[in-house]
Amino acid sequence: MSHPAPEELLLDYAAGTLAPGPALAVSLHVALDPAARRMVEKLGALGGALMEGEGEAPFDEALLQSTLARLDGIAVESRPPPYVPRPGFEWVPEPLVRHLEDGMRWKRVFGGFEEMRISLPGEHRVSLLRLEPGRGLPMHRHVGEEFTVVLQGGYTDSTGNYGVGDFAVGPGPEQHEPIADPGEPCIALIVIEKPIVLTGPFGRFLNPLVRRGVI
C-alpha cells in the first residue's frame, strides 16, 4: 500500500474514538489493506492496556512506537470475513454495504463528476465520488479535516498517486486538483469536516452554494 493511514489514526480507530465519518473511512482502508488490518487487530488485542494512562495527554509518537515494537511479537491471524458483493457493486468493501440504501443513485455535480451522499451522524460530510478517467475535481483547498480512501481505479494530485485501498489525509491549506487515472473510473469515499473552498476562476461565484450544501 503506497499511502497507509497514519498510525495515530489507526490507534484512534482501534480505541473507538473516531467520529462516524472518519471511522467509516478508516474501516474501508482496513478492509482493503492487510497491513492496516493486522495493525488494528494487534491494537485491539492489546485492549484496555494500550490506553492505560493516556487520558487527555497529547499523542506521543515515541510511546506509540515502543508499544508497536512490543506488539511485533504478537501473532494475529489476519483474514477478512467472507464477503460476496452484489452485482454492479464489486468495488464496495464489506463495511460500506450497510450504508448503501436501496434506491441510492449517482448524482452529477458541477465539474463533471458524480456523487452519492452517505447519511451518517456527526458533523462530517460523507460522500462517494466517481470520476471518469482523465477527469478531475475542481481546484480547491480545505479548511477542515479531509479523509479519502480509494475504492476503485486511482487518482493523482500534487501529493502523489493513489490506488485502491490508499488513504489520504487532506493536504491542509494547500490547493489541489485530483485527476482520475487512465483505465476504469475512479471511485473514492471522501469525508470532509467543512465545505471545500474552490480556488479556480469561478470559485467566488460557486463557493456560497458550496457552503450552503447546494453543490
N, CA and C of each residue as an Amber inpcrd file, in Angstrom:
protein
   645
   0.8550000  -1.1860000   0.0000000   0.0000000   0.0000000   0.0000000
   0.8930000   1.2380000   0.0000000   0.7590000   2.1030000  -1.0000000
   1.6430000   3.2530000  -1.1370000   1.3500000   4.3420000  -0.1220000
   0.0790000   4.4810000   0.2540000  -0.3190000   5.5630000   1.1570000
  -1.1730000   4.9880000   2.2910000  -0.5260000   4.5100000   3.3720000
  -1.2840000   3.9690000   4.5030000  -1.8500000   5.0820000   5.3710000
  -2.8460000   4.7490000   6.1640000  -3.3820000   5.7090000   7.1290000
  -2.3470000   5.9600000   8.2180000  -2.2910000   7.1670000   8.7650000
  -1.3520000   7.4460000   9.8590000  -1.5820000   6.5060000  11.0390000
  -0.5090000   6.1340000  11.7060000  -0.6190000   5.1880000  12.8140000
  -1.5070000   5.7170000  13.9320000  -1.4170000   7.0360000  14.2020000
  -2.2440000   7.5830000  15.2790000  -3.7300000   7.5010000  14.9460000
  -4.0540000   7.5540000  13.6410000  -5.4520000   7.4270000  13.2310000
  -5.9330000   5.9880000  13.4180000  -5.0670000   5.0210000  13.1020000
  -5.4100000   3.6170000  13.3370000  -5.5820000   3.3470000  14.8300000
  -4.7620000   4.0050000  15.6320000  -4.8700000   3.8540000  17.0780000
  -6.2100000   4.3760000  17.5770000  -6.6110000   5.5520000  17.0980000
  -7.9100000   6.1170000  17.4850000  -9.0560000   5.2270000  17.0110000
  -8.9020000   4.6580000  15.8200000  -9.9390000   3.7630000  15.2890000
 -10.0650000   2.5150000  16.1600000  -8.9260000   1.9290000  16.5200000
  -8.9460000   0.7330000  17.3600000  -9.5450000   1.0270000  18.7290000
  -9.3420000   2.2620000  19.2110000  -9.8700000   2.6500000  20.5200000
 -11.3350000   3.0530000  20.4530000 -11.8740000   3.1980000  19.2260000
 -13.2750000   3.5670000  19.0740000 -13.5660000   5.0240000  19.3610000
 -12.5630000   5.8930000  19.1630000 -12.7490000   7.3060000  19.4980000
 -12.9810000   8.2010000  18.2810000 -12.9970000   7.6380000  17.0840000
 -13.2100000   8.4480000  15.8880000 -14.6880000   8.7530000  15.6890000
 -14.9750000   9.9110000  15.0990000 -16.3400000  10.2530000  14.7090000
 -16.7980000   9.2920000  13.6100000 -18.1240000   9.1570000  13.3960000
 -18.6300000   8.1610000  12.4360000 -18.0420000   8.2800000  11.0320000
 -17.9180000   9.5010000  10.4980000 -17.3900000   9.6660000   9.1480000
 -15.9610000   9.1820000   9.0080000 -15.0170000   9.7390000   9.7960000
 -13.6440000   9.2440000   9.7330000 -13.5320000   7.7550000  10.0560000
 -14.3610000   7.2640000  10.9780000 -14.3120000   5.8400000  11.3210000
 -14.6770000   4.9730000  10.1210000 -15.6590000   5.4030000   9.3240000
 -16.0250000   4.6450000   8.1260000 -14.8720000   4.6340000   7.1350000
 -14.2250000   5.7890000   6.9390000 -13.0960000   5.8580000   6.0120000
 -11.9830000   4.9060000   6.4350000 -11.6490000   4.9120000   7.7150000
 -10.5860000   4.0320000   8.1980000 -11.0030000   2.5680000   8.0810000
 -12.2720000   2.2660000   8.3430000 -12.7300000   0.8750000   8.2460000
 -12.5910000   0.3440000   6.8240000 -12.8200000   1.1920000   5.8260000
 -12.6620000   0.7620000   4.4360000 -11.1900000   0.5410000   4.1090000
 -10.3360000   1.4300000   4.5990000  -8.8960000   1.2660000   4.4050000
  -8.4250000  -0.0390000   5.0430000  -8.8980000  -0.3130000   6.2460000
  -8.5170000  -1.5360000   6.9530000  -9.0040000  -2.7760000   6.1970000
 -10.1960000  -2.6870000   5.6060000 -10.7330000  -3.8170000   4.8510000
  -9.9160000  -4.1050000   3.5950000  -9.2850000  -3.0700000   3.0410000
  -8.5690000  -3.2130000   1.7730000  -7.0620000  -3.3780000   1.9360000
  -6.5290000  -3.0530000   3.0980000  -5.0830000  -3.0760000   3.3150000
  -4.7370000  -4.0850000   4.4130000  -4.1560000  -5.2370000   4.0570000
  -3.8360000  -6.2550000   5.0650000  -2.9280000  -5.7420000   6.1790000
  -1.9680000  -4.8670000   5.8470000  -1.0610000  -4.3490000   6.8730000
  -1.8170000  -3.5140000   7.8980000  -2.7270000  -2.6620000   7.4230000
  -3.5320000  -1.8580000   8.3450000  -4.4340000  -2.7540000   9.1790000
  -4.9610000  -3.8100000   8.5680000  -5.8390000  -4.7260000   9.2870000
  -5.0780000  -5.4450000  10.4020000  -3.8590000  -5.8840000  10.1070000
  -3.0530000  -6.5460000  11.1380000  -2.7530000  -5.5890000  12.2850000
  -2.4410000  -4.3330000  11.9320000  -2.1360000  -3.3460000  12.9600000
  -3.3320000  -3.1260000  13.8770000  -4.5170000  -2.9470000  13.2970000
  -5.7170000  -2.7020000  14.0990000  -6.0450000  -3.9180000  14.9570000
  -5.8610000  -5.1230000  14.4110000  -6.1450000  -6.3290000  15.1810000
  -5.1960000  -6.4590000  16.3690000  -3.9350000  -6.0980000  16.1690000
  -2.9830000  -6.1420000  17.2750000  -3.3490000  -5.1180000  18.3460000
  -3.6930000  -3.9240000  17.9020000  -4.0810000  -2.8930000  18.8620000
  -5.3450000  -3.2980000  19.6080000  -6.2830000  -3.9100000  18.8880000
  -7.4980000  -4.3720000  19.5380000  -7.2220000  -5.4890000  20.5310000
  -6.2760000  -6.3790000  20.1940000  -5.9290000  -7.4740000  21.0890000
  -5.3240000  -6.9590000  22.3860000  -4.6000000  -5.8750000  22.2870000
  -3.9960000  -5.2940000  23.4780000  -5.0520000  -4.6920000  24.3910000
  -6.1610000  -4.2160000  23.7750000  -7.3080000  -3.7420000  24.5440000
  -7.0040000  -2.5760000  25.4500000  -7.5930000  -2.6220000  26.6220000
  -7.5040000  -1.5090000  27.5580000  -6.0910000  -1.2050000  28.0000000
  -5.1990000  -2.2000000  27.9890000  -3.8340000  -1.9560000  28.4320000
  -3.1400000  -0.9210000  27.5730000  -3.4990000  -0.8670000  26.2900000
  -2.8820000   0.0880000  25.3790000  -3.2170000   1.5150000  25.7630000
  -4.4490000   1.7170000  26.2610000  -4.9140000   3.0520000  26.5880000
  -4.5610000   3.4810000  28.0110000  -4.0170000   2.5780000  28.7900000
  -3.7760000   2.8630000  30.2020000  -2.8780000   4.0780000  30.3770000
  -3.3550000   5.0230000  31.1460000  -2.5620000   6.2040000  31.4630000
  -2.5490000   7.2600000  30.3990000  -3.2510000   7.0370000  29.2670000
  -3.1910000   8.0330000  28.1990000  -4.0460000   9.2410000  28.5260000
  -5.3010000   9.0090000  29.0240000  -6.1730000  10.1110000  29.4290000
  -6.2930000  11.1680000  28.3670000  -6.1040000  12.4180000  28.7690000
  -6.2180000  13.5450000  27.8500000  -4.8680000  14.0010000  27.3330000
  -3.8120000  13.2150000  27.5700000  -2.4810000  13.6200000  27.1280000
  -2.4190000  13.6640000  25.6150000  -1.5810000  14.5590000  25.0450000
  -1.4550000  14.6270000  23.5890000  -0.8130000  13.3620000  23.0360000
  -0.9920000  13.1410000  21.7590000  -0.4380000  11.9550000  21.1060000
   1.0730000  11.9120000  21.2770000   1.6030000  10.7840000  21.7070000
   3.0250000  10.5990000  21.9690000   3.5720000   9.5990000  20.9630000
   4.3090000  10.0900000  19.9680000   4.8390000   9.2320000  18.9080000
   5.7900000   8.1860000  19.4750000   6.6530000   8.5820000  20.4180000
   7.6170000   7.6380000  20.9830000   6.9110000   6.5180000  21.7320000
   5.8480000   6.8790000  22.4830000   5.0900000   5.8650000  23.2070000
   4.4320000   4.8910000  22.2440000   3.8700000   5.4230000  21.1500000
   3.2240000   4.5500000  20.1750000   4.2290000   3.5930000  19.5590000
   5.4120000   4.1080000  19.1770000   6.4090000   3.2630000  18.5340000
   6.8990000   2.1650000  19.4720000   7.0960000   2.4960000  20.7500000
   7.5430000   1.4730000  21.6950000   6.4630000   0.4190000  21.9050000
   5.1980000   0.8650000  21.9140000   4.0880000  -0.0800000  22.0600000
   4.0030000  -1.0050000  20.8580000   4.1410000  -0.4240000  19.6510000
   4.0700000  -1.2380000  18.4410000   5.2270000  -2.2210000  18.3710000
   6.4000000  -1.8150000  18.8790000   7.5420000  -2.7200000  18.8850000
   7.2580000  -3.9350000  19.7610000   6.5950000  -3.7100000  20.8990000
   6.2400000  -4.8340000  21.7630000   5.2000000  -5.7310000  21.0980000
   4.3400000  -5.1110000  20.2870000   3.2850000  -5.8830000  19.6340000
   3.8020000  -6.7550000  18.4990000   5.0230000  -6.4810000  18.0210000
   5.5480000  -7.2530000  16.8960000   5.6120000  -8.7390000  17.2180000
   5.7180000  -9.0710000  18.4910000   5.8030000 -10.4740000  18.8710000
   4.4650000 -11.1570000  19.0090000   3.3740000 -10.3880000  18.8510000
   2.0380000 -10.9630000  18.9780000   1.5820000 -11.4810000  17.6230000
   1.2950000 -12.7450000  17.5510000   0.8410000 -13.3360000  16.2880000
  -0.6700000 -13.1720000  16.1760000  -1.0970000 -12.4880000  15.1320000
  -2.5240000 -12.2830000  14.9000000  -2.8590000 -12.7520000  13.4960000
  -3.7770000 -13.6880000  13.3860000  -4.1910000 -14.1710000  12.0770000
  -5.0830000 -13.1300000  11.4260000  -4.7040000 -12.6850000  10.2390000
  -5.4280000 -11.5990000   9.5810000  -6.1240000 -12.1210000   8.3360000
  -7.4000000 -12.4440000   8.4820000  -8.1920000 -12.8930000   7.3430000
  -9.5210000 -12.1560000   7.3460000  -9.8300000 -11.4310000   6.2690000
 -11.1210000 -10.7470000   6.2260000 -12.2560000 -11.7570000   6.1760000
 -13.4050000 -11.4180000   6.7410000 -14.5400000 -12.3430000   6.7130000
 -15.0280000 -12.5610000   5.2870000 -15.6060000 -13.7370000   5.0090000
 -16.1280000 -13.9940000   3.6590000 -17.1420000 -12.9250000   3.2660000
 -16.9980000 -12.4220000   2.0660000 -17.8980000 -11.3640000   1.6070000
 -18.0400000 -11.4700000   0.1020000 -19.2630000 -11.5230000  -0.3660000
 -19.5460000 -11.5840000  -1.7970000 -20.3570000 -10.3440000  -2.1700000
 -19.7710000  -9.4030000  -2.9340000 -20.5060000  -8.1830000  -3.2830000
 -21.6300000  -8.4740000  -4.2610000 -22.6330000  -7.6280000  -4.2280000
 -23.7540000  -7.8120000  -5.1480000 -23.3630000  -7.3190000  -6.5360000
 -23.9870000  -7.8510000  -7.5830000 -23.6390000  -7.4680000  -8.9530000
 -23.7300000  -5.9560000  -9.1610000 -22.7260000  -5.4140000  -9.8300000
 -22.6860000  -3.9810000 -10.0880000 -22.0190000  -3.1840000  -8.9930000
 -21.7620000  -3.8260000  -7.8580000 -21.1250000  -3.1360000  -6.7350000
 -19.8850000  -3.9090000  -6.2760000 -19.1660000  -4.4560000  -7.2340000
 -17.9810000  -5.2380000  -6.9000000 -16.9110000  -4.4060000  -6.2030000
 -16.9630000  -3.0990000  -6.3740000 -15.9620000  -2.2160000  -5.7740000
 -16.2780000  -1.8760000  -4.3250000 -17.4220000  -2.3100000  -3.8160000
 -17.8600000  -1.9230000  -2.4670000 -17.2700000  -2.8640000  -1.4160000
 -16.4090000  -2.3770000  -0.5190000 -15.9280000  -3.2140000   0.5800000
 -17.0580000  -3.5110000   1.5650000 -16.9220000  -4.5970000   2.2870000
 -17.9860000  -5.0460000   3.1920000 -18.4490000  -3.9790000   4.1930000
 -17.5430000  -3.1860000   4.8180000 -18.0230000  -2.2060000   5.8040000
 -18.9470000  -1.1370000   5.2260000 -18.9200000  -0.9540000   3.9080000
 -19.7360000   0.0850000   3.2860000 -21.1390000  -0.4030000   2.9380000
 -21.3250000  -1.7210000   2.8550000 -22.5760000  -2.2830000   2.3380000
 -23.7860000  -1.7780000   3.1090000 -23.7110000  -1.7870000   4.4280000
 -24.8870000  -1.4240000   5.2340000 -25.2540000   0.0510000   5.1250000
 -24.3610000   0.8480000   4.5350000 -24.6430000   2.2800000   4.3830000
 -25.2380000   2.6140000   3.0130000 -25.3190000   1.6320000   2.1290000
 -25.8780000   1.8520000   0.7960000 -27.3550000   1.4790000   0.8170000
 -28.1920000   2.4800000   0.8520000 -29.6300000   2.2480000   0.9390000
 -30.2060000   1.9470000  -0.4410000 -31.3020000   1.2200000  -0.4600000
 -31.9790000   0.9230000  -1.7220000 -32.4000000   2.2300000  -2.3930000
 -32.1980000   2.2910000  -3.6810000 -32.5970000   3.4810000  -4.4200000
 -31.5420000   4.5560000  -4.5090000 -30.3960000   4.3650000  -3.8370000
 -29.3330000   5.3670000  -3.9330000 -28.7830000   5.3880000  -5.3540000
 -28.5940000   6.5880000  -5.8850000 -28.1160000   6.7450000  -7.2540000
 -27.0160000   7.8050000  -7.2980000 -26.1700000   7.6910000  -8.3250000
 -25.1640000   8.7220000  -8.5490000 -25.8410000  10.0130000  -9.0010000
 -25.3700000  11.1340000  -8.4790000 -25.8800000  12.4470000  -8.8570000
 -24.7510000  13.2520000  -9.4860000 -24.9950000  13.7320000 -10.7020000
 -23.9580000  14.5120000 -11.3750000 -23.8360000  15.8830000 -10.7240000
 -22.5960000  16.2740000 -10.4560000 -22.3020000  17.5310000  -9.7810000
 -21.5090000  18.4130000 -10.7330000 -21.4880000  19.7210000 -10.4400000
 -20.7270000  20.6420000 -11.2770000 -19.2930000  20.1280000 -11.4110000
 -18.6910000  20.3740000 -12.5410000 -17.3270000  19.9200000 -12.7610000
 -17.2420000  18.5610000 -13.4290000 -18.3940000  17.8940000 -13.6280000
 -18.3830000  16.6550000 -14.3890000 -18.1640000  15.3880000 -13.5980000
 -18.1990000  15.4590000 -12.2700000 -18.0770000  14.2220000 -11.5060000
 -19.4270000  13.8600000 -10.8990000 -19.5070000  12.6580000 -10.3260000
 -20.7520000  12.1750000  -9.7390000 -20.5690000  11.9290000  -8.2450000
 -21.6400000  12.1500000  -7.4950000 -21.5880000  11.9990000  -6.0400000
 -22.7490000  11.1390000  -5.5650000 -22.4850000  10.3450000  -4.5340000
 -23.5280000   9.5970000  -3.8420000 -23.3390000   9.8790000  -2.3450000
 -24.2580000  10.6250000  -1.7560000 -24.1210000  11.0380000  -0.3590000
 -24.4350000   9.8790000   0.5810000 -23.6110000   9.7230000   1.6160000
 -23.8070000   8.7080000   2.6460000 -24.3110000   9.4020000   3.9100000
 -25.4220000   8.9280000   4.4320000 -26.0110000   9.5390000   5.6220000
 -25.4220000   8.9210000   6.8870000 -24.6980000   9.7560000   7.6560000
 -24.1170000   9.3230000   8.9210000 -24.3090000  10.4250000   9.9520000
 -24.4060000  10.0860000  11.2230000 -24.4780000  11.1290000  12.2450000
 -23.1470000  11.8660000  12.3570000 -23.1850000  13.0450000  12.9540000
 -21.9540000  13.8020000  13.1290000 -21.8600000  14.9830000  12.1890000
 -20.7500000  15.7060000  12.2980000 -20.5590000  16.9530000  11.5660000
 -19.9220000  16.7640000  10.1920000 -19.3670000  15.6020000   9.9210000
 -18.6540000  15.4020000   8.6610000 -19.6250000  15.1070000   7.5130000
 -19.2570000  15.6010000   6.3360000 -19.9820000  15.2440000   5.1140000
 -19.2900000  14.0300000   4.5040000 -20.0650000  12.9930000   4.2680000
 -19.5130000  11.7310000   3.7760000 -20.1290000  11.4260000   2.4170000
 -19.2850000  11.2270000   1.4120000 -19.7760000  11.0040000   0.0520000
 -18.9060000   9.9960000  -0.6770000 -19.5330000   9.3110000  -1.6260000
 -18.7950000   8.5690000  -2.6340000 -18.6850000   9.4620000  -3.8560000
 -17.4920000   9.5940000  -4.4100000 -17.2910000  10.3790000  -5.6260000
 -16.8270000   9.4560000  -6.7400000 -17.3240000   9.7290000  -7.9450000
 -16.9690000   8.9230000  -9.1150000 -16.4730000   9.8450000 -10.2170000
 -15.2360000   9.5970000 -10.6580000 -14.6050000  10.3890000 -11.7090000
 -14.2750000   9.4950000 -12.8950000 -14.6710000   9.9250000 -14.0800000
 -14.2790000   9.1960000 -15.2800000 -12.7810000   9.3770000 -15.5190000
 -12.1280000   8.4080000 -16.1750000 -10.6940000   8.5160000 -16.4310000
 -10.3290000   9.8450000 -17.0870000  -9.3130000  10.4900000 -16.5540000
  -8.8490000  11.7570000 -17.1040000  -9.5970000  12.9800000 -16.6150000
 -10.7200000  12.7730000 -15.9350000 -11.4780000  13.9000000 -15.3940000
 -10.9760000  14.2250000 -13.9950000 -11.1570000  15.4840000 -13.5920000
 -10.6720000  15.8890000 -12.2830000 -11.6940000  16.6770000 -11.4940000
 -11.4570000  16.7690000 -10.2000000 -12.2470000  17.6560000  -9.3630000
 -11.7620000  19.0850000  -9.5690000 -12.6130000  20.0760000  -9.3600000
 -12.1690000  21.4680000  -9.4920000 -11.0450000  21.7710000  -8.4980000
 -10.1660000  22.6850000  -8.8670000  -9.1050000  23.1060000  -7.9640000
  -9.7280000  23.6520000  -6.6830000  -9.2420000  23.1700000  -5.5290000
  -9.8320000  23.5900000  -4.2580000  -8.8320000  23.4030000  -3.1240000
  -9.1870000  23.9560000  -1.9750000  -8.4170000  23.7380000  -0.7570000
  -9.3880000  23.4240000   0.3790000  -8.8320000  23.0280000   1.5160000
  -9.6560000  22.6090000   2.6470000  -9.3750000  23.4790000   3.8630000
 -10.4050000  23.6850000   4.6660000 -10.2520000  24.4380000   5.9100000
 -10.5480000  23.5450000   7.1170000 -10.7510000  22.2730000   6.8910000
 -11.0010000  21.3110000   7.9630000 -10.4440000  19.9610000   7.5660000
 -10.7780000  18.9540000   8.3320000 -10.2950000  17.6070000   8.0570000
 -10.8270000  17.0870000   6.7250000  -9.9870000  16.3200000   6.0390000
 -10.4290000  15.5920000   4.8490000  -9.7620000  14.2260000   4.8570000
 -10.5630000  13.1840000   4.6850000 -10.0410000  11.8270000   4.5930000
 -10.5800000  11.1920000   3.3140000  -9.6900000  10.5540000   2.5650000
 -10.0660000   9.9260000   1.3000000  -9.5280000   8.5040000   1.2600000
 -10.3590000   7.5630000   0.8260000  -9.8890000   6.2010000   0.5970000
 -10.3980000   5.7610000  -0.7700000  -9.4830000   5.2530000  -1.5990000
  -9.8150000   4.8590000  -2.9680000 -10.4020000   3.4510000  -2.9610000
 -11.5410000   3.3040000  -3.6450000 -12.2320000   2.0160000  -3.7070000
 -12.1200000   1.3530000  -5.0750000 -11.9080000   2.1380000  -6.1170000
 -11.7530000   1.5990000  -7.4730000 -10.9120000   2.5820000  -8.2720000
 -10.0930000   2.0470000  -9.1800000  -9.2870000   2.9250000 -10.0230000
  -8.2210000   3.6430000  -9.2210000  -7.9830000   4.8910000  -9.5720000
  -6.9670000   5.6720000  -8.8830000  -7.0110000   7.1210000  -9.3210000
  -6.2650000   7.9610000  -8.6220000  -6.1810000   9.3730000  -8.9920000
  -4.7990000   9.9120000  -8.6400000  -4.4910000  11.0360000  -9.2140000
  -3.2070000  11.6870000  -8.9790000  -3.4420000  13.1560000  -8.6690000
  -2.7260000  13.6660000  -7.6660000  -2.7370000  15.1040000  -7.3990000
  -1.3280000  15.5260000  -7.0080000  -1.1890000  16.7220000  -6.4600000
   0.1350000  17.2470000  -6.1470000   0.8470000  16.4620000  -5.0520000
   0.1200000  15.6260000  -4.3090000   0.7340000  14.8670000  -3.2220000
   1.1350000  13.4550000  -3.6340000   0.7480000  13.0160000  -4.8390000
   1.1370000  11.6920000  -5.2850000   0.0420000  10.9670000  -6.0420000
   0.2770000   9.6780000  -6.2660000  -0.6820000   8.8190000  -6.9640000
  -1.3110000   7.8540000  -5.9690000  -2.6330000   7.7110000  -6.0500000
  -3.3700000   6.9060000  -5.0850000  -4.1570000   5.8210000  -5.8090000
  -4.0080000   4.5730000  -5.3370000  -4.7330000   3.4490000  -5.9040000
  -5.6720000   2.8310000  -4.8900000  -6.2580000   1.7010000  -5.2490000
  -7.2600000   1.0500000  -4.3960000  -6.6910000   0.7700000  -3.0050000
  -7.4220000   1.1950000  -1.9910000  -7.0240000   0.9940000  -0.6050000
  -6.1790000   2.0980000  -0.0280000  -5.5840000   2.9280000  -0.8790000
  -4.7530000   4.0180000  -0.3740000  -5.5900000   5.0190000   0.4070000
  -4.9500000   5.6290000   1.3990000  -5.6260000   6.5500000   2.3120000
  -4.9330000   7.9010000   2.2350000  -5.7170000   8.9480000   2.0740000
  -5.1600000  10.3010000   2.0050000  -5.7750000  11.1640000   3.0930000
  -4.9230000  11.9050000   3.7740000  -5.3730000  12.9040000   4.7380000
  -5.2130000  14.2540000   4.0760000  -6.2520000  15.0830000   4.1730000
  -6.2920000  16.3650000   3.4740000  -4.9740000  17.1130000   3.4720000
  -4.6470000  17.7320000   2.3550000  -3.3640000  18.4240000   2.2170000
  -3.2900000  19.7370000   2.9660000  -4.2320000  19.9920000   3.8820000
  -4.1890000  21.2340000   4.6430000  -4.6000000  22.4160000   3.7910000
  -3.9740000  23.5810000   4.0180000  -4.3910000  24.7860000   3.2970000
  -3.9770000  24.8100000   1.8320000  -3.0950000  23.8820000   1.4110000
  -2.6460000  23.8770000   0.0240000  -3.7760000  23.4260000  -0.8980000
  -3.8550000  24.0470000  -2.0580000  -4.8810000  23.6580000  -3.0170000
  -4.4290000  22.4300000  -3.8050000  -5.3930000  21.6600000  -4.2680000
  -5.0550000  20.5090000  -5.0940000  -6.2000000  20.2350000  -6.0610000
  -5.8870000  19.4360000  -7.0730000  -6.8360000  19.1330000  -8.1470000
  -6.7000000  17.6600000  -8.5100000  -7.3570000  16.7630000  -7.7760000
  -7.2480000  15.3340000  -8.0680000  -7.7830000  15.0050000  -9.4640000
  -7.0220000  14.2090000 -10.2190000  -7.4090000  13.8050000 -11.5710000
  -7.3960000  12.2810000 -11.6520000  -8.4830000  11.7010000 -12.1510000
  -8.6010000  10.2460000 -12.2390000  -7.5800000   9.6790000 -13.2160000
  -6.9980000   8.5510000 -12.8480000  -6.0120000   7.8910000 -13.6960000
  -6.6850000   7.2460000 -14.9080000  -5.9080000   6.9540000 -15.9600000
  -6.4620000   6.2490000 -17.1190000  -6.9620000   4.8630000 -16.7200000
  -7.8600000   4.3170000 -17.5370000  -8.3930000   2.9860000 -17.2820000
  -9.8340000   3.0410000 -16.8420000 -10.1380000   2.4930000 -15.6800000
 -11.5100000   2.4820000 -15.1890000 -11.8090000   3.7420000 -14.3790000
 -13.0890000   4.0520000 -14.1650000 -13.4430000   5.2160000 -13.3530000
 -12.8670000   5.1090000 -11.9440000 -12.5380000   6.2430000 -11.3790000
 -12.0560000   6.2970000 -10.0030000 -13.2500000   6.5180000  -9.0730000
 -13.3870000   5.6520000  -8.0830000 -14.4230000   5.8060000  -7.0610000
 -13.7280000   5.8830000  -5.7100000 -14.0790000   6.8810000  -4.9250000
 -13.4490000   7.0660000  -3.6220000 -14.4710000   7.5390000  -2.6020000
 -14.2400000   7.1720000  -1.3550000 -15.0280000   7.7220000  -0.2560000
 -14.3120000   8.9680000   0.2420000 -15.0470000  10.0700000   0.3420000
 -14.4930000  11.3420000   0.7920000 -15.2210000  11.7660000   2.0620000
 -14.4650000  12.1130000   3.0810000 -15.0340000  12.6040000   4.3410000
 -14.4400000  13.9770000   4.6180000 -15.2850000  15.0010000   4.6840000
 -14.7920000  16.3530000   4.9440000 -15.5040000  16.9420000   6.1560000
 -14.7390000  17.7020000   6.9230000 -15.2800000  18.3250000   8.1310000
 -16.0220000  19.6120000   7.8030000 -15.4830000  20.3790000   6.8470000
 -16.0820000  21.6520000   6.4580000 -16.1170000  21.7340000   4.9370000
 -16.9880000  22.5820000   4.3730000 -17.0630000  22.6980000   2.9140000
 -15.7190000  23.0820000   2.3060000 -15.4560000  22.5390000   1.1210000
 -14.2320000  22.9070000   0.4160000 -14.3180000  24.3550000  -0.0490000
 -13.1620000  24.9270000  -0.3620000 -13.0990000  26.2840000  -0.9010000
 -12.5550000  26.1850000  -2.3220000 -13.3950000  26.4700000  -3.3050000
 -12.9590000  26.4320000  -4.6980000 -12.0260000  27.6020000  -4.9650000
 -10.9100000  27.3220000  -5.6360000  -9.9080000  28.3580000  -5.8770000
  -9.7510000  28.6900000  -7.3550000 -10.5520000  28.0700000  -8.2120000
 -10.4890000  28.3390000  -9.6450000 -11.1740000  29.6410000 -10.0060000
 -11.2720000  29.9400000 -11.3000000 -11.8210000  31.2240000 -11.7510000
 -13.2750000  31.4520000 -11.3660000 -14.0480000  30.3780000 -11.1470000
 -15.4610000  30.5490000 -10.7990000 -15.7260000  30.3410000  -9.3080000
 -14.6530000  30.2150000  -8.5360000 -14.8050000  29.9410000  -7.1220000
 -15.6200000  30.9810000  -6.3830000 -15.3990000  32.2530000  -6.6800000
 -16.0970000  33.3150000  -5.9490000 -17.6060000  33.2490000  -6.1560000
 -18.0290000  32.6920000  -7.2910000 -19.4620000  32.5850000  -7.5770000
 -20.0620000  31.2950000  -6.9990000 -19.2580000  30.2290000  -6.9720000
 -19.7740000  28.9260000  -6.5620000 -19.6080000  28.6410000  -5.0710000
 -18.6280000  29.2640000  -4.4160000 -18.3800000  28.9580000  -3.0080000
 -19.5850000  29.1940000  -2.0960000 -20.3910000  30.2570000  -2.3070000
 -21.5920000  30.3970000  -1.4660000 -22.5380000  29.2040000  -1.5860000
 -22.6520000  28.6320000  -2.7980000 -23.5020000  27.4570000  -2.9870000
 -22.8980000  26.2280000  -2.3150000 -21.5630000  26.1300000  -2.3600000
 -20.8810000  25.0160000  -1.7040000 -21.1130000  25.0770000  -0.1990000
 -20.9840000  26.2700000   0.3830000 -21.1710000  26.4160000   1.8290000
 -22.5900000  26.0760000   2.2590000 -23.5570000  26.3240000   1.3810000
 -24.9550000  26.0250000   1.6990000 -25.3250000  24.5720000   1.4010000
 -24.3750000  23.8170000   0.8240000 -24.6440000  22.4220000   0.5270000
 -25.4750000  22.2040000  -0.7140000 -25.6280000  23.2680000  -1.5270000
 -26.4160000  23.1410000  -2.7520000 -25.6580000  22.3140000  -3.7750000
 -24.3310000  22.4740000  -3.8150000 -23.4860000  21.7190000  -4.7380000
 -22.3050000  21.1440000  -3.9700000
